[in-house]
Amino acid sequence: MGFYKNALISAGLLSCSLWASAGPLTDYSLIVFEDLSPSGSLHVHGRTFIGGDLNGSSPEFANALDKSLTLDTVEVAGDLNASGWLKVNAGALAYGGANNLSGVNCNGNAYGGSASCLHQVSGLDDKAASLYDTLKGESIYYAGLAATGNVGGGLFSYAGVDDLAVFEISGADLFNSNWALDLGAASYGIINVSGVNLSNSGATNLNSGFGNYTNILWNFYEADTLNVGNQWKGSVLAVDAVVSTWNDFEGSLAAKSYVGYGQVHNFPWGYTPPEIELPEPSVLLLLLSGLGLLGWRRARSA
């Protein structure tokens, strides 16, 4: 069993700008910081990062990626515990713990259905901590943006001229209605959702306007548990939440852990936050302390 402990933001970051390039939700379809324990056979169509153990039955990864890839399309900091046959359909699988798999098919061109794409590496715990810091920072940044769009009558609408539309809604209101989206002149929409324990009983469907999955981000910045229920359109940022669903994600997902059985399709979040100059180290550390921006590092019991 593993656990997370607090980690300081490295001093090297203090002299840099924040988010000068696309973030992890562009690079990965699925990121979890603890175990991946799907309740059914999970298919992830893009890249995957798992900060804990890989559990579940007969998971499949990299379904929609180029089979000529040889980079690590799946990274698991902990143990490989999945039952049945694990399939890596493009690229390789890197892991940091023990390999307890009963069967593996590496279906990329370089591996020919063998198990040769698996390799053990070090440093994935540190990468998990870095990814958490980055995505927690993005979530806090997005949550602090002023709302520029309107919410009501089952519609998210934007009438401004900026490239980014920002909406605010409570989880209770979100999961009490069907919704449509009208971004107007904006290319991207961020929907900040408040609430700690959130669940869609099946009453909520995302209808017209949600078809461009790469341009929508749901920021569940307070969530500890989240069940989105039906097919969810757009990327989901819920770094401290245990997430579940009984349908598919049409976008990237970043969560504490994932216990659902829907597929995660390869529609990465397409927006890059603006370049932001960080304040002096002492000011920054006080700010991060106040916001609760703490890194997480996975430690393994002896």
C-alpha positions in Angstrom: 0.0 0.0 0.0 1.2 3.5 -0.7 0.4 6.9 0.6 1.1 10.6 -0.3 3.0 13.1 1.8 3.4 16.8 1.4 6.2 18.1 -0.9 7.5 21.6 -1.3 7.5 23.3 -4.6 11.1 23.2 -5.8 13.1 26.4 -5.7 13.9 26.1 -9.4 10.3 26.9 -10.2 10.4 30.2 -8.4 12.3 31.9 -11.1 10.2 30.6 -14.0 7.0 31.5 -15.6 4.0 29.3 -15.1 2.3 27.4 -17.9 4.4 28.6 -20.8 3.3 25.5 -22.8 0.4 23.1 -23.0 -0.3 21.2 -19.8 -0.7 17.5 -18.7 -4.4 17.3 -19.8 -3.1 17.9 -23.3 -0.5 15.2 -23.1 -2.5 12.5 -21.2 -6.0 11.1 -21.5 -6.0 9.8 -17.9 -4.0 10.9 -14.9 -4.7 9.4 -11.4 -2.5 10.1 -8.4 -3.4 7.1 -6.4 -4.6 3.6 -7.6 -6.5 3.0 -10.8 -9.2 0.5 -9.8 -11.9 0.4 -12.5 -15.0 -1.6 -11.7 -15.0 -3.1 -15.2 -12.8 -3.5 -18.3 -11.3 0.0 -18.9 -10.2 1.3 -22.2 -8.1 4.5 -22.4 -7.5 5.7 -25.9 -4.6 8.1 -25.2 -1.7 8.2 -22.8 -2.1 7.2 -19.1 -0.3 8.1 -15.9 -1.0 6.2 -12.7 0.6 7.4 -9.4 -0.4 4.2 -7.5 -1.2 0.6 -8.6 -2.9 -0.6 -11.7 -5.8 -2.8 -10.7 -9.0 -4.0 -12.4 -9.6 -6.7 -15.1 -8.2 -6.8 -18.7 -7.6 -3.0 -19.1 -6.6 -1.7 -22.5 -4.5 1.4 -23.2 -3.4 3.6 -26.1 -6.2 2.4 -28.3 -6.3 5.5 -30.5 -2.5 6.2 -30.7 -0.1 5.5 -33.6 1.1 1.9 -33.4 4.6 2.9 -34.6 5.2 4.7 -31.2 7.8 3.3 -28.9 7.6 5.9 -26.1 5.9 5.1 -22.8 2.2 5.5 -23.4 1.4 4.0 -20.0 3.3 4.9 -16.8 2.5 3.2 -13.5 4.4 4.3 -10.4 3.2 1.3 -8.3 2.5 -2.3 -9.0 0.9 -4.0 -12.0 -2.0 -6.0 -10.4 -4.6 -6.2 -13.2 -6.2 -9.6 -13.8 -6.8 -11.1 -17.2 -4.9 -9.8 -20.2 -3.6 -6.3 -20.2 -3.3 -4.7 -23.7 -1.0 -1.9 -24.6 -2.1 -1.1 -28.2 0.7 1.4 -29.0 4.0 2.3 -27.3 5.4 0.9 -24.1 4.5 0.5 -20.4 6.8 1.8 -17.7 6.3 0.7 -14.1 8.0 1.3 -10.8 6.8 -1.5 -8.5 6.1 -5.2 -9.0 4.8 -6.9 -12.1 2.0 -9.2 -11.0 0.3 -9.5 -14.4 -1.0 -12.8 -15.6 -0.9 -11.8 -19.3 0.2 -9.0 -21.5 -0.3 -8.1 -25.2 1.9 -5.3 -26.5 0.3 -4.6 -29.9 2.5 -1.8 -31.2 4.4 -2.4 -34.4 7.7 -2.9 -32.5 6.4 -5.6 -30.1 4.2 -7.9 -32.2 1.8 -9.0 -29.5 4.5 -10.0 -27.0 5.1 -8.7 -23.5 8.3 -6.9 -24.5 6.9 -3.4 -24.1 7.0 -3.6 -20.3 10.0 -2.2 -18.5 10.7 -1.2 -14.9 12.0 2.4 -14.3 12.7 4.7 -11.4 11.5 8.3 -10.9 7.7 7.9 -11.4 6.9 8.9 -7.8 8.7 12.2 -8.5 6.8 12.6 -11.7 3.5 12.0 -9.9 4.4 14.8 -7.4 5.2 17.2 -10.3 2.0 16.4 -12.2 0.0 17.0 -9.0 1.6 20.3 -8.4 1.0 21.5 -12.0 -2.6 20.4 -12.1 -3.5 21.6 -8.6 -2.0 24.9 -9.6 -4.1 25.0 -12.8 -7.3 24.1 -10.9 -6.7 26.9 -8.4 -5.9 29.3 -11.2 -9.1 28.5 -13.2 -11.2 28.6 -10.0 -10.0 32.1 -9.4 -11.0 33.5 -12.8 -14.0 35.8 -12.8 -17.1 34.3 -14.4 -17.8 35.9 -17.8 -20.7 33.7 -19.0 -24.3 33.3 -18.0 -25.8 30.2 -16.5 -29.6 29.5 -16.4 -32.5 27.8 -18.0 -30.4 24.7 -18.8 -27.9 26.8 -20.8 -24.3 28.0 -20.5 -24.0 31.0 -22.7 -21.3 33.6 -23.5 -21.9 36.9 -25.3 -18.4 38.4 -25.0 -15.5 38.7 -27.4 -12.7 36.9 -25.5 -11.2 33.6 -26.6 -12.0 32.0 -23.2 -15.4 31.9 -21.5 -15.6 31.2 -17.8 -18.7 29.9 -16.0 -19.6 29.1 -12.4 -22.1 26.7 -11.1 -22.7 24.6 -8.0 -22.6 20.8 -8.3 -26.2 20.6 -6.9 -27.4 22.8 -9.7 -25.3 21.1 -12.4 -26.6 17.7 -11.6 -30.3 18.8 -11.5 -30.9 19.5 -15.1 -29.9 18.9 -18.7 -27.6 21.4 -20.3 -26.7 23.0 -23.6 -23.7 25.2 -24.3 -23.3 28.4 -26.5 -19.7 29.7 -26.4 -20.5 32.5 -28.9 -17.2 34.0 -30.0 -15.1 32.1 -27.5 -13.0 29.2 -28.6 -12.8 27.6 -25.1 -15.0 27.2 -22.1 -14.1 26.6 -18.5 -16.9 25.6 -16.1 -15.9 25.9 -12.4 -18.1 23.6 -10.3 -18.3 24.0 -6.5 -19.1 21.2 -4.1 -17.4 18.4 -2.2 -19.4 15.2 -2.7 -21.1 15.3 -6.1 -23.2 12.7 -8.0 -25.3 12.6 -11.1 -28.3 10.4 -10.6 -28.9 10.2 -14.3 -30.9 13.4 -14.5 -28.1 15.3 -16.3 -27.2 15.0 -19.9 -24.9 17.4 -21.9 -26.7 18.2 -25.2 -26.3 20.7 -28.0 -23.0 22.8 -28.1 -20.9 20.2 -26.2 -19.7 18.4 -29.3 -16.3 20.0 -29.5 -14.8 18.1 -26.6 -11.3 19.5 -26.7 -12.6 23.0 -26.0 -14.4 22.3 -22.7 -12.9 21.9 -19.2 -14.9 21.0 -16.1 -13.0 22.2 -13.0 -14.3 20.4 -9.9 -12.0 22.3 -7.7 -13.5 21.3 -4.3 -14.6 17.7 -5.0 -13.6 14.8 -2.8 -16.0 12.3 -4.6 -17.5 12.7 -8.1 -19.8 10.4 -10.0 -20.6 12.1 -13.4 -23.0 9.2 -14.3 -23.8 9.6 -17.9 -21.5 10.2 -20.9 -19.4 13.3 -20.0 -18.3 15.7 -22.6 -15.2 17.7 -22.1 -12.1 17.3 -19.9 -12.4 16.9 -16.1 -10.0 18.3 -13.6 -10.7 16.9 -10.2 -7.3 16.3 -8.7 -8.5 15.5 -5.1 -11.5 13.4 -6.0 -12.3 9.7 -6.3 -14.1 9.7 -9.7 -16.6 7.2 -11.1 -19.0 6.9 -14.0 -21.0 4.2 -15.8 -20.4 5.7 -19.2 -17.6 7.3 -21.3 -15.4 10.4 -20.8 -15.1 12.4 -24.0 -12.0 14.3 -22.9 -9.1 14.0 -20.5 -9.5 13.1 -16.8 -7.2 14.0 -13.9 -8.3 12.7 -10.5 -7.1 11.3 -7.2 -8.3 7.9 -8.3 -10.8 6.4 -10.8 -13.2 3.5 -10.0 -15.6 3.7 -12.9 -15.9 1.5 -15.9 -16.4 4.0 -18.8 -13.9 4.4 -21.6 -11.7 7.5 -21.6 -11.5 8.7 -25.2 -8.6 10.7 -26.7 -9.9 14.3 -26.8 -7.2 16.3 -24.9 -7.9 19.7 -23.4 -6.7 22.2 -26.0 -6.3 25.4 -24.0 -2.9 26.7 -22.8 -3.1 29.1 -19.8 -1.4 32.4 -20.2 2.2 32.9 -19.1 2.2 34.2 -15.6 5.2 35.6 -13.8 5.7 34.1 -10.4 6.2 36.4 -7.4 9.2 36.4 -5.1 9.8 33.1 -3.3 8.7 34.3 0.1 5.5 35.8 -1.3 4.8 32.7 -3.4 5.2 30.3 -0.5 2.8 32.2 1.6 0.3 32.3 -1.3 0.6 28.6 -1.9 0.2 27.9 1.8 -3.0 29.9 1.9 -4.4 28.2 -1.1 -3.5 24.8 0.0 -1.2 24.1 -3.0 0.8 21.2 -1.7 2.6 18.6 -3.7 2.0 15.0 -3.2 4.7 12.3 -3.2 3.9 8.6 -3.1 5.9 6.6 -0.6 6.0 2.8 -0.5 6.0 0.9 2.7 9.2 -1.1 3.4 
